[in-house]
Amino acid sequence: MERYLRQIMLPEIGEERQRRLGRGSALIVGLGGLGSPVSLYLAGAGVGRLGLCDSDTVSLSNLQRQILYGERQIGNLKAVEAAQRLSELRSDLVCELFSEGLTSENAEEIIGGYDVVVDCCDNFATRFLISDTCRRLGKAWVYGSIGAFDGRVSTFLADSTHVFDVLYPDREELVRLPVSSGGVLGAVPGAIGSIEAVEALKIIGGFGDPLDGRLLVIDFLNNRYTVIDF
């Protein structure tokens, strides 16, 4: 347990909850700016099994913020390269790859195999698919999104009475929006992804107070932090 000593010494975690993390699993949907820190921190914290779901390949413009990858990975599948990088961090980590991405045809089968889903994608169609599937299966999930200098995080527990549609009621309009390709400061997804990782660890480990029913909004440019109840 030497690897996790700095976590085990925390009274909120200890040996038992560390073992719980080791038995736990998380599906990460999207392995870009958000998925990079999420996967690294979940692996580093000792989560036993990670699902890596992304159909995209690494491009040069990704490297400004997607810290899983380097120049040698350009052109290769993100899921494959992410698994390789994470195995270098922790050799006993179990990685399951879904290079086809998450679709309406495979969502239930994939999501059903994990304790928690971490949304690290860049479009509302996939987020609503995650929300609907997790509600049907009784699975917890963590929502995260970013803008140029801002980000948002919320959590939906397995038995939560809160639903994603309350936050974003204009579903039909939102799913028609194109994939976001605007500018973003590279450190912003790193910060938001780190918060998502903390939320996922709280769910898997069974400690702390997740953001269920609350939306954390951070404006990094002006240092404004807001929590909205919904």
ChimeraX commands (.cxc) that place a marker at each C-alpha (Angstrom):
marker #1 position 0.00,0.00,0.00 radius 0.5
marker #1 position 3.05,2.28,-0.09 radius 0.5
marker #1 position 1.89,3.81,-3.38 radius 0.5
marker #1 position -1.31,5.13,-1.77 radius 0.5
marker #1 position 0.12,6.08,1.62 radius 0.5
marker #1 position -0.68,9.78,1.25 radius 0.5
marker #1 position -4.34,8.90,0.66 radius 0.5
marker #1 position -4.58,6.17,3.27 radius 0.5
marker #1 position -3.44,8.55,5.99 radius 0.5
marker #1 position -6.53,10.69,5.33 radius 0.5
marker #1 position -9.19,9.73,7.91 radius 0.5
marker #1 position -11.90,10.09,5.24 radius 0.5
marker #1 position -10.25,7.32,3.19 radius 0.5
marker #1 position -8.05,4.94,5.20 radius 0.5
marker #1 position -7.25,1.39,4.15 radius 0.5
marker #1 position -10.83,0.20,3.68 radius 0.5
marker #1 position -11.87,2.97,1.29 radius 0.5
marker #1 position -8.58,2.63,-0.56 radius 0.5
marker #1 position -9.42,-1.02,-1.14 radius 0.5
marker #1 position -12.86,0.09,-2.28 radius 0.5
marker #1 position -11.23,2.32,-4.90 radius 0.5
marker #1 position -9.17,-0.66,-6.02 radius 0.5
marker #1 position -12.33,-2.71,-6.53 radius 0.5
marker #1 position -14.05,0.18,-8.29 radius 0.5
marker #1 position -14.46,1.13,-11.92 radius 0.5
marker #1 position -15.14,4.24,-14.00 radius 0.5
marker #1 position -16.07,4.80,-17.63 radius 0.5
marker #1 position -14.48,7.93,-19.10 radius 0.5
marker #1 position -16.36,9.19,-22.14 radius 0.5
marker #1 position -14.02,11.44,-24.08 radius 0.5
marker #1 position -10.24,11.37,-23.77 radius 0.5
marker #1 position -9.40,14.97,-24.64 radius 0.5
marker #1 position -8.83,18.00,-22.46 radius 0.5
marker #1 position -11.14,16.80,-19.67 radius 0.5
marker #1 position -10.52,13.09,-20.06 radius 0.5
marker #1 position -6.77,13.48,-19.79 radius 0.5
marker #1 position -6.64,14.69,-16.17 radius 0.5
marker #1 position -9.62,12.54,-15.18 radius 0.5
marker #1 position -7.98,9.33,-16.39 radius 0.5
marker #1 position -4.56,10.20,-14.94 radius 0.5
marker #1 position -5.93,11.06,-11.50 radius 0.5
marker #1 position -8.30,8.09,-11.30 radius 0.5
marker #1 position -5.48,5.77,-12.28 radius 0.5
marker #1 position -3.10,7.44,-9.87 radius 0.5
marker #1 position -5.61,7.23,-7.02 radius 0.5
marker #1 position -5.88,3.46,-7.42 radius 0.5
marker #1 position -9.21,2.90,-9.19 radius 0.5
marker #1 position -9.00,-0.69,-10.36 radius 0.5
marker #1 position -10.61,-0.56,-13.80 radius 0.5
marker #1 position -11.08,2.25,-16.32 radius 0.5
marker #1 position -13.15,2.24,-19.50 radius 0.5
marker #1 position -11.60,4.49,-22.15 radius 0.5
marker #1 position -14.25,5.57,-24.64 radius 0.5
marker #1 position -13.31,7.79,-27.59 radius 0.5
marker #1 position -13.35,7.29,-31.36 radius 0.5
marker #1 position -11.07,10.25,-32.14 radius 0.5
marker #1 position -7.38,10.37,-33.05 radius 0.5
marker #1 position -4.66,12.62,-31.66 radius 0.5
marker #1 position -3.97,15.83,-33.60 radius 0.5
marker #1 position -1.30,18.50,-33.20 radius 0.5
marker #1 position -3.83,21.06,-31.97 radius 0.5
marker #1 position -4.79,18.71,-29.11 radius 0.5
marker #1 position -1.40,18.91,-27.44 radius 0.5
marker #1 position -1.94,22.39,-25.99 radius 0.5
marker #1 position -4.36,20.91,-23.40 radius 0.5
marker #1 position -4.62,17.12,-23.77 radius 0.5
marker #1 position -1.81,16.09,-21.46 radius 0.5
marker #1 position -2.11,12.35,-22.08 radius 0.5
marker #1 position -0.40,12.67,-25.45 radius 0.5
marker #1 position 2.78,13.82,-27.14 radius 0.5
marker #1 position 3.95,14.46,-30.67 radius 0.5
marker #1 position 4.69,10.78,-31.29 radius 0.5
marker #1 position 1.00,9.94,-30.77 radius 0.5
marker #1 position -0.32,12.25,-33.51 radius 0.5
marker #1 position -2.62,10.35,-35.86 radius 0.5
marker #1 position -3.17,7.42,-33.49 radius 0.5
marker #1 position -6.37,6.46,-31.68 radius 0.5
marker #1 position -6.75,8.29,-28.39 radius 0.5
marker #1 position -8.12,5.26,-26.55 radius 0.5
marker #1 position -5.12,3.14,-27.53 radius 0.5
marker #1 position -2.58,5.81,-26.66 radius 0.5
marker #1 position -4.34,6.67,-23.40 radius 0.5
marker #1 position -4.22,3.03,-22.31 radius 0.5
marker #1 position -0.51,2.89,-23.05 radius 0.5
marker #1 position 0.22,6.07,-21.08 radius 0.5
marker #1 position -1.88,4.96,-18.10 radius 0.5
marker #1 position -0.23,1.54,-18.00 radius 0.5
marker #1 position 3.12,3.31,-17.71 radius 0.5
marker #1 position 1.77,5.15,-14.69 radius 0.5
marker #1 position 0.35,2.00,-13.10 radius 0.5
marker #1 position 1.10,-1.47,-14.40 radius 0.5
marker #1 position -1.76,-3.20,-12.54 radius 0.5
marker #1 position -4.45,-0.93,-13.96 radius 0.5
marker #1 position -7.10,-2.66,-16.07 radius 0.5
marker #1 position -8.02,-0.58,-19.14 radius 0.5
marker #1 position -10.94,-1.48,-21.39 radius 0.5
marker #1 position -10.98,0.30,-24.74 radius 0.5
marker #1 position -14.05,1.49,-26.65 radius 0.5
marker #1 position -12.60,3.07,-29.76 radius 0.5
marker #1 position -16.01,3.05,-31.45 radius 0.5
marker #1 position -17.21,5.74,-29.04 radius 0.5
marker #1 position -20.50,5.81,-27.16 radius 0.5
marker #1 position -23.61,5.36,-29.30 radius 0.5
marker #1 position -27.30,4.71,-28.71 radius 0.5
marker #1 position -26.65,1.11,-29.81 radius 0.5
marker #1 position -23.88,0.32,-27.33 radius 0.5
marker #1 position -24.51,2.74,-24.44 radius 0.5
marker #1 position -26.39,0.38,-22.13 radius 0.5
marker #1 position -23.97,-2.50,-22.60 radius 0.5
marker #1 position -20.92,-0.31,-21.99 radius 0.5
marker #1 position -22.24,1.85,-19.14 radius 0.5
marker #1 position -23.75,-1.15,-17.36 radius 0.5
marker #1 position -20.29,-2.48,-16.60 radius 0.5
marker #1 position -19.06,0.48,-14.50 radius 0.5
marker #1 position -19.68,2.05,-11.12 radius 0.5
marker #1 position -19.62,5.62,-12.39 radius 0.5
marker #1 position -19.51,7.42,-15.74 radius 0.5
marker #1 position -17.41,10.56,-16.15 radius 0.5
marker #1 position -18.60,12.83,-18.95 radius 0.5
marker #1 position -15.58,14.35,-20.66 radius 0.5
marker #1 position -17.13,14.78,-24.09 radius 0.5
marker #1 position -17.66,17.91,-26.17 radius 0.5
marker #1 position -21.28,17.67,-27.31 radius 0.5
marker #1 position -24.76,17.64,-25.80 radius 0.5
marker #1 position -26.00,14.66,-27.78 radius 0.5
marker #1 position -23.58,12.38,-25.96 radius 0.5
marker #1 position -24.29,14.03,-22.60 radius 0.5
marker #1 position -28.03,13.44,-22.92 radius 0.5
marker #1 position -27.31,9.86,-23.97 radius 0.5
marker #1 position -25.22,9.38,-20.82 radius 0.5
marker #1 position -27.93,10.97,-18.69 radius 0.5
marker #1 position -30.75,8.85,-20.11 radius 0.5
marker #1 position -28.77,5.62,-19.95 radius 0.5
marker #1 position -27.56,6.19,-16.38 radius 0.5
marker #1 position -31.10,6.94,-15.21 radius 0.5
marker #1 position -32.39,3.71,-16.77 radius 0.5
marker #1 position -29.56,1.64,-15.28 radius 0.5
marker #1 position -29.34,3.39,-11.92 radius 0.5
marker #1 position -25.75,4.52,-12.46 radius 0.5
marker #1 position -24.01,7.60,-11.08 radius 0.5
marker #1 position -22.34,10.03,-13.46 radius 0.5
marker #1 position -20.29,13.21,-13.35 radius 0.5
marker #1 position -20.93,16.07,-15.78 radius 0.5
marker #1 position -18.21,18.47,-16.87 radius 0.5
marker #1 position -17.91,21.08,-19.60 radius 0.5
marker #1 position -15.65,24.01,-20.43 radius 0.5
marker #1 position -15.61,27.31,-22.26 radius 0.5
marker #1 position -12.76,29.65,-23.10 radius 0.5
marker #1 position -11.98,30.58,-19.48 radius 0.5
marker #1 position -14.80,28.84,-17.60 radius 0.5
marker #1 position -16.13,25.45,-16.64 radius 0.5
marker #1 position -19.02,23.63,-15.02 radius 0.5
marker #1 position -19.23,20.43,-12.95 radius 0.5
marker #1 position -22.16,18.55,-11.44 radius 0.5
marker #1 position -22.82,15.03,-10.20 radius 0.5
marker #1 position -25.87,12.80,-10.53 radius 0.5
marker #1 position -25.92,9.96,-8.02 radius 0.5
marker #1 position -27.47,6.59,-8.80 radius 0.5
marker #1 position -30.57,7.29,-6.69 radius 0.5
marker #1 position -30.68,11.03,-7.39 radius 0.5
marker #1 position -33.95,12.85,-7.92 radius 0.5
marker #1 position -32.08,15.52,-9.91 radius 0.5
marker #1 position -31.92,15.23,-13.68 radius 0.5
marker #1 position -29.71,16.76,-16.35 radius 0.5
marker #1 position -32.73,18.05,-18.28 radius 0.5
marker #1 position -33.48,20.49,-15.45 radius 0.5
marker #1 position -30.13,22.15,-16.05 radius 0.5
marker #1 position -30.54,22.10,-19.82 radius 0.5
marker #1 position -34.25,21.90,-20.74 radius 0.5
marker #1 position -33.77,22.83,-24.42 radius 0.5
marker #1 position -32.68,19.34,-25.42 radius 0.5
marker #1 position -33.67,19.40,-29.08 radius 0.5
marker #1 position -31.93,22.71,-29.71 radius 0.5
marker #1 position -28.78,21.71,-27.82 radius 0.5
marker #1 position -28.26,18.36,-29.53 radius 0.5
marker #1 position -28.28,20.13,-32.90 radius 0.5
marker #1 position -25.35,22.32,-31.92 radius 0.5
marker #1 position -22.05,21.46,-33.64 radius 0.5
marker #1 position -19.15,20.04,-31.66 radius 0.5
marker #1 position -17.40,22.87,-29.84 radius 0.5
marker #1 position -14.26,24.09,-31.60 radius 0.5
marker #1 position -13.78,27.50,-29.98 radius 0.5
marker #1 position -10.71,28.76,-28.19 radius 0.5
marker #1 position -9.82,27.55,-24.70 radius 0.5
marker #1 position -6.99,28.22,-22.29 radius 0.5
marker #1 position -5.19,24.89,-21.93 radius 0.5
marker #1 position -5.20,24.81,-18.14 radius 0.5
marker #1 position -9.00,25.26,-17.91 radius 0.5
marker #1 position -9.92,21.65,-18.85 radius 0.5
marker #1 position -7.11,20.51,-16.58 radius 0.5
marker #1 position -8.72,22.23,-13.60 radius 0.5
marker #1 position -12.28,21.15,-14.42 radius 0.5
marker #1 position -11.18,17.59,-15.17 radius 0.5
marker #1 position -9.43,17.44,-11.81 radius 0.5
marker #1 position -12.67,18.41,-10.06 radius 0.5
marker #1 position -14.51,15.74,-12.04 radius 0.5
marker #1 position -11.93,13.19,-10.89 radius 0.5
marker #1 position -12.48,14.18,-7.24 radius 0.5
marker #1 position -16.25,13.76,-7.67 radius 0.5
marker #1 position -15.79,10.31,-9.23 radius 0.5
marker #1 position -13.44,9.24,-6.42 radius 0.5
marker #1 position -15.96,10.35,-3.80 radius 0.5
marker #1 position -18.64,8.22,-5.46 radius 0.5
marker #1 position -16.46,5.12,-5.86 radius 0.5
marker #1 position -14.82,5.43,-2.46 radius 0.5
marker #1 position -17.96,6.43,-0.58 radius 0.5
marker #1 position -16.66,9.54,1.15 radius 0.5
marker #1 position -17.36,13.26,1.10 radius 0.5
marker #1 position -20.32,15.19,-0.25 radius 0.5
marker #1 position -20.70,14.97,-4.06 radius 0.5
marker #1 position -22.22,17.81,-6.10 radius 0.5
marker #1 position -25.55,16.04,-6.53 radius 0.5
marker #1 position -28.24,18.64,-7.22 radius 0.5
marker #1 position -25.67,21.41,-7.45 radius 0.5
marker #1 position -23.83,22.94,-10.39 radius 0.5
marker #1 position -20.38,24.38,-9.74 radius 0.5
marker #1 position -19.57,27.19,-12.18 radius 0.5
marker #1 position -16.05,28.63,-12.27 radius 0.5
marker #1 position -14.98,31.76,-14.13 radius 0.5
marker #1 position -11.21,31.43,-14.11 radius 0.5
marker #1 position -10.62,34.74,-15.90 radius 0.5
marker #1 position -12.20,36.77,-13.09 radius 0.5
marker #1 position -11.88,34.25,-10.24 radius 0.5
marker #1 position -15.59,33.83,-9.63 radius 0.5
marker #1 position -16.87,30.60,-8.14 radius 0.5
marker #1 position -20.63,29.95,-8.02 radius 0.5
marker #1 position -22.69,26.99,-6.82 radius 0.5
marker #1 position -26.22,26.79,-8.23 radius 0.5
marker #1 position -28.82,24.51,-6.63 radius 0.5
marker #1 position -31.24,22.86,-9.05 radius 0.5
marker link #1:1,2 radius 0.2
marker link #1:2,3 radius 0.2
marker link #1:3,4 radius 0.2
marker link #1:4,5 radius 0.2
marker link #1:5,6 radius 0.2
marker link #1:6,7 radius 0.2
marker link #1:7,8 radius 0.2
marker link #1:8,9 radius 0.2
marker link #1:9,10 radius 0.2
marker link #1:10,11 radius 0.2
marker link #1:11,12 radius 0.2
marker link #1:12,13 radius 0.2
marker link #1:13,14 radius 0.2
marker link #1:14,15 radius 0.2
marker link #1:15,16 radius 0.2
marker link #1:16,17 radius 0.2
marker link #1:17,18 radius 0.2
marker link #1:18,19 radius 0.2
marker link #1:19,20 radius 0.2
marker link #1:20,21 radius 0.2
marker link #1:21,22 radius 0.2
marker link #1:22,23 radius 0.2
marker link #1:23,24 radius 0.2
marker link #1:24,25 radius 0.2
marker link #1:25,26 radius 0.2
marker link #1:26,27 radius 0.2
marker link #1:27,28 radius 0.2
marker link #1:28,29 radius 0.2
marker link #1:29,30 radius 0.2
marker link #1:30,31 radius 0.2
marker link #1:31,32 radius 0.2
marker link #1:32,33 radius 0.2
marker link #1:33,34 radius 0.2
marker link #1:34,35 radius 0.2
marker link #1:35,36 radius 0.2
marker link #1:36,37 radius 0.2
marker link #1:37,38 radius 0.2
marker link #1:38,39 radius 0.2
marker link #1:39,40 radius 0.2
marker link #1:40,41 radius 0.2
marker link #1:41,42 radius 0.2
marker link #1:42,43 radius 0.2
marker link #1:43,44 radius 0.2
marker link #1:44,45 radius 0.2
marker link #1:45,46 radius 0.2
marker link #1:46,47 radius 0.2
marker link #1:47,48 radius 0.2
marker link #1:48,49 radius 0.2
marker link #1:49,50 radius 0.2
marker link #1:50,51 radius 0.2
marker link #1:51,52 radius 0.2
marker link #1:52,53 radius 0.2
marker link #1:53,54 radius 0.2
marker link #1:54,55 radius 0.2
marker link #1:55,56 radius 0.2
marker link #1:56,57 radius 0.2
marker link #1:57,58 radius 0.2
marker link #1:58,59 radius 0.2
marker link #1:59,60 radius 0.2
marker link #1:60,61 radius 0.2
marker link #1:61,62 radius 0.2
marker link #1:62,63 radius 0.2
marker link #1:63,64 radius 0.2
marker link #1:64,65 radius 0.2
marker link #1:65,66 radius 0.2
marker link #1:66,67 radius 0.2
marker link #1:67,68 radius 0.2
marker link #1:68,69 radius 0.2
marker link #1:69,70 radius 0.2
marker link #1:70,71 radius 0.2
marker link #1:71,72 radius 0.2
marker link #1:72,73 radius 0.2
marker link #1:73,74 radius 0.2
marker link #1:74,75 radius 0.2
marker link #1:75,76 radius 0.2
marker link #1:76,77 radius 0.2
marker link #1:77,78 radius 0.2
marker link #1:78,79 radius 0.2
marker link #1:79,80 radius 0.2
marker link #1:80,81 radius 0.2
marker link #1:81,82 radius 0.2
marker link #1:82,83 radius 0.2
marker link #1:83,84 radius 0.2
marker link #1:84,85 radius 0.2
marker link #1:85,86 radius 0.2
marker link #1:86,87 radius 0.2
marker link #1:87,88 radius 0.2
marker link #1:88,89 radius 0.2
marker link #1:89,90 radius 0.2
marker link #1:90,91 radius 0.2
marker link #1:91,92 radius 0.2
marker link #1:92,93 radius 0.2
marker link #1:93,94 radius 0.2
marker link #1:94,95 radius 0.2
marker link #1:95,96 radius 0.2
marker link #1:96,97 radius 0.2
marker link #1:97,98 radius 0.2
marker link #1:98,99 radius 0.2
marker link #1:99,100 radius 0.2
marker link #1:100,101 radius 0.2
marker link #1:101,102 radius 0.2
marker link #1:102,103 radius 0.2
marker link #1:103,104 radius 0.2
marker link #1:104,105 radius 0.2
marker link #1:105,106 radius 0.2
marker link #1:106,107 radius 0.2
marker link #1:107,108 radius 0.2
marker link #1:108,109 radius 0.2
marker link #1:109,110 radius 0.2
marker link #1:110,111 radius 0.2
marker link #1:111,112 radius 0.2
marker link #1:112,113 radius 0.2
marker link #1:113,114 radius 0.2
marker link #1:114,115 radius 0.2
marker link #1:115,116 radius 0.2
marker link #1:116,117 radius 0.2
marker link #1:117,118 radius 0.2
marker link #1:118,119 radius 0.2
marker link #1:119,120 radius 0.2
marker link #1:120,121 radius 0.2
marker link #1:121,122 radius 0.2
marker link #1:122,123 radius 0.2
marker link #1:123,124 radius 0.2
marker link #1:124,125 radius 0.2
marker link #1:125,126 radius 0.2
marker link #1:126,127 radius 0.2
marker link #1:127,128 radius 0.2
marker link #1:128,129 radius 0.2
marker link #1:129,130 radius 0.2
marker link #1:130,131 radius 0.2
marker link #1:131,132 radius 0.2
marker link #1:132,133 radius 0.2
marker link #1:133,134 radius 0.2
marker link #1:134,135 radius 0.2
marker link #1:135,136 radius 0.2
marker link #1:136,137 radius 0.2
marker link #1:137,138 radius 0.2
marker link #1:138,139 radius 0.2
marker link #1:139,140 radius 0.2
marker link #1:140,141 radius 0.2
marker link #1:141,142 radius 0.2
marker link #1:142,143 radius 0.2
marker link #1:143,144 radius 0.2
marker link #1:144,145 radius 0.2
marker link #1:145,146 radius 0.2
marker link #1:146,147 radius 0.2
marker link #1:147,148 radius 0.2
marker link #1:148,149 radius 0.2
marker link #1:149,150 radius 0.2
marker link #1:150,151 radius 0.2
marker link #1:151,152 radius 0.2
marker link #1:152,153 radius 0.2
marker link #1:153,154 radius 0.2
marker link #1:154,155 radius 0.2
marker link #1:155,156 radius 0.2
marker link #1:156,157 radius 0.2
marker link #1:157,158 radius 0.2
marker link #1:158,159 radius 0.2
marker link #1:159,160 radius 0.2
marker link #1:160,161 radius 0.2
marker link #1:161,162 radius 0.2
marker link #1:162,163 radius 0.2
marker link #1:163,164 radius 0.2
marker link #1:164,165 radius 0.2
marker link #1:165,166 radius 0.2
marker link #1:166,167 radius 0.2
marker link #1:167,168 radius 0.2
marker link #1:168,169 radius 0.2
marker link #1:169,170 radius 0.2
marker link #1:170,171 radius 0.2
marker link #1:171,172 radius 0.2
marker link #1:172,173 radius 0.2
marker link #1:173,174 radius 0.2
marker link #1:174,175 radius 0.2
marker link #1:175,176 radius 0.2
marker link #1:176,177 radius 0.2
marker link #1:177,178 radius 0.2
marker link #1:178,179 radius 0.2
marker link #1:179,180 radius 0.2
marker link #1:180,181 radius 0.2
marker link #1:181,182 radius 0.2
marker link #1:182,183 radius 0.2
marker link #1:183,184 radius 0.2
marker link #1:184,185 radius 0.2
marker link #1:185,186 radius 0.2
marker link #1:186,187 radius 0.2
marker link #1:187,188 radius 0.2
marker link #1:188,189 radius 0.2
marker link #1:189,190 radius 0.2
marker link #1:190,191 radius 0.2
marker link #1:191,192 radius 0.2
marker link #1:192,193 radius 0.2
marker link #1:193,194 radius 0.2
marker link #1:194,195 radius 0.2
marker link #1:195,196 radius 0.2
marker link #1:196,197 radius 0.2
marker link #1:197,198 radius 0.2
marker link #1:198,199 radius 0.2
marker link #1:199,200 radius 0.2
marker link #1:200,201 radius 0.2
marker link #1:201,202 radius 0.2
marker link #1:202,203 radius 0.2
marker link #1:203,204 radius 0.2
marker link #1:204,205 radius 0.2
marker link #1:205,206 radius 0.2
marker link #1:206,207 radius 0.2
marker link #1:207,208 radius 0.2
marker link #1:208,209 radius 0.2
marker link #1:209,210 radius 0.2
marker link #1:210,211 radius 0.2
marker link #1:211,212 radius 0.2
marker link #1:212,213 radius 0.2
marker link #1:213,214 radius 0.2
marker link #1:214,215 radius 0.2
marker link #1:215,216 radius 0.2
marker link #1:216,217 radius 0.2
marker link #1:217,218 radius 0.2
marker link #1:218,219 radius 0.2
marker link #1:219,220 radius 0.2
marker link #1:220,221 radius 0.2
marker link #1:221,222 radius 0.2
marker link #1:222,223 radius 0.2
marker link #1:223,224 radius 0.2
marker link #1:224,225 radius 0.2
marker link #1:225,226 radius 0.2
marker link #1:226,227 radius 0.2
marker link #1:227,228 radius 0.2
marker link #1:228,229 radius 0.2
marker link #1:229,230 radius 0.2
view
